Amino acid sequence: MDFYQRAGIVCRCIPRGKVASYGQIALLSGKPKNARQVGYALNRGKLGEDVPAHRVVNGRGLLSGAAAFETFDMQKNLLEGEGVEVFGTRDGWQVDMKRFGWRHTLKDAEEFRTLFRKMGI
């Protein structure tokens, strides 16, 4: 299994009503410097069809994946449907990472690492 497979597994674990950053997904996937690769993979559908891509935002909480969705406001609408408050800024739509960010634990990171090792990735 490669980086994309690991990132897909991590993305599927983002809880409903929470968001994670591209960097957070990269870190938990074992490649902390590959945040851009996470964005590329989400945009190109390399992480699988059942990945909740709408739950991944940039590190400041900005919704930056509009190009990957059918309409420009689809990510916003999906997040709001899960109870995530999205507000407008001069830079675009944004979520409060302190309030809606997925706070993974060291235990979560260790469990991913163990899982990936067991799967041979």
N, C-alpha and C positions, 0 to 999 in steps of 0.2 A: 504494500500500500504506500502511496506517495503522499506528498504534502497536501495535495488537493483532497485526497480521501480523509486525511486527518482533520483538515479544516472543515470538511463537510460534517464530520462527526461532532466537532465542537459546536458548529453553528446550530445543529439540531438540538443541542442541549441548552441553548439560550431560552430561559423561561418566557412563557407568554406574558406580555405586559412589561418586558424588560428589553433593553438594547445593549449591544456590545460594540466595541470599536474594532476596526480592522486590525489594529495593533494587538488588541487583546486576543482576537482569534489567532493571529500569527503566533503570539507568545504561547498560548495553550496548545498550539499545534506543533510546538517544538522549534519554530523558526522565528524568533522575536523580531528580526529585521525584515520580515517579508510582508508587512502590512499592505503594500501596493499589490503584491501578488494575490492577496486575499480579495482585494477589490477587483482585480482582473478576472479572477476565477468566478466570482459572483456575477460579474457582468457577462461573462461568456458561458455561464451555466455549467462550469466544470465541477461544481460541488454536488450536483444532483438536482433533480426536479423538486424534491420534497424538502429542500433547505429553506428555512424562513429568512430569506435574504433581506426582507424589509426590517428585520431586527438589528441589522448591522449599519452603523453610522460612523462618521469620522470621530477622532478623539475629542473634539470639542462638542460633539452632539449634533453636528450638522448632518442633515439628510443629504448625502452626496451620491446616491445611487439612482437618480432619476432616469439615467440612460438605460438602466437595466429593466425598467418597468414599462408596461404598456402605455401608461399616461404619466405626465409629469408629477401628478399629485397622488399616484397610487400608493407609494410607500407611506406617505403621510396618512392617507385614509386607512390603510391596513393597521398602522400603529395606533391611530385613534380608536379603531375598532377593538383594540386590545386594552384600551384604557390609558394609553400613553398620551400625555398632553404634548402637543406640538405647537410651537409658537413661531411667528414670523419675526425675522431679524433682517437687517439690511444685507446680510450674507446669505440668507435663504431660510428654509424651515429648520427648526432646531428643537432638540429635547433637552431637558435638564438631566445631565448625566448623574448628578448626585442623587436625584430622586428616582430616576428610571434606569440607571445603569446596572448591569448585571455585575454583582459583586461576587466573583468567584473566590474561592478560598485556596489556600495552599493544599488542602486536602483534595479539592477538585483537580488542581494541576497534577498532583501525584497520581490520582486515579486515571486521568487521561494518559499520563506517561506509562503507567502499568498496562492499561488497555492496549495502547499502541505497541508496546513490547510483546504482549501476548499475541497480538495479531501479526507480528513480524514486520512492523512498519516503523 
